[in-house]
Amino acid sequence: MSEDYDSKLCENKHQNIDKKVNEHESRLNNHSERLDKLEQYKSKSEEKIDNLCVDLRNLTSTLRWGIGILAGGIISFFIYLLQLHVK
């Protein structure tokens, strides 16, 4: 009787352990998939940030040229006004 009880107990414990192992394995697989998705999102985000940095550099360059042209135009206008009043 004791031997039969021990074998049933052992079998029951092994079933519980197998359930836990399967549960942990499925969780690990789920976490692996989630990590893969996060890595893909990170690489896409880094690419977008790099593109934004390039766009900002181009915009900064354009603004500098625009400010330079505007300042040159204002200075030229004042020189023109001075020449009109000096004559």
SULTASUL-V594220 format. One record per backbone hydrogen bond with DSSP energy under -0.5 kcal/mol. CO is the residue of the C=O (numbers start at 1). NH is the residue of the N-H. E is the energy in kcal/mol with one decimal. If there is no record, write none. Layout:
{{CO;NH;E} {CO;NH;E}}
This chain:
{{1;5;-2.4} {2;6;-2.5} {3;7;-2.1} {4;8;-2.1} {5;9;-2.6} {6;10;-2.7} {7;11;-2.6} {8;12;-2.5} {9;13;-2.5} {10;14;-2.4} {11;15;-2.1} {12;16;-2.2} {13;17;-2.6} {14;18;-2.7} {15;19;-2.4} {16;20;-2.3} {17;21;-2.8} {18;22;-2.6} {19;23;-2.5} {20;24;-2.8} {21;25;-2.5} {22;26;-2.4} {23;27;-2.0} {24;28;-2.6} {25;29;-2.3} {26;30;-2.3} {27;31;-2.7} {28;32;-2.3} {29;33;-2.2} {30;34;-2.2} {31;35;-2.6} {32;36;-2.2} {33;37;-2.1} {34;38;-2.3} {35;39;-2.4} {36;40;-2.2} {37;41;-2.4} {38;42;-2.5} {39;43;-2.3} {40;44;-2.1} {41;45;-2.6} {42;46;-2.6} {43;47;-2.0} {44;48;-2.3} {45;49;-2.5} {46;50;-2.4} {47;51;-2.3} {48;52;-2.4} {49;53;-2.3} {50;54;-2.0} {51;55;-2.4} {52;56;-2.5} {53;57;-2.2} {54;58;-2.3} {55;59;-2.5} {56;60;-2.7} {57;61;-2.3} {58;62;-2.3} {59;63;-2.7} {60;64;-2.3} {61;65;-2.2} {62;66;-2.6} {63;67;-2.8} {64;68;-2.5} {65;69;-2.6} {66;70;-2.6} {67;71;-2.9} {68;72;-2.5} {69;73;-2.4} {70;74;-2.4} {71;75;-2.6} {72;76;-2.5} {73;77;-2.2} {74;78;-2.2} {75;79;-2.4} {76;80;-2.3} {77;81;-2.4} {78;82;-2.5} {79;83;-2.2} {80;84;-1.8} {81;85;-2.0} {82;86;-1.8} {83;87;-1.4}}
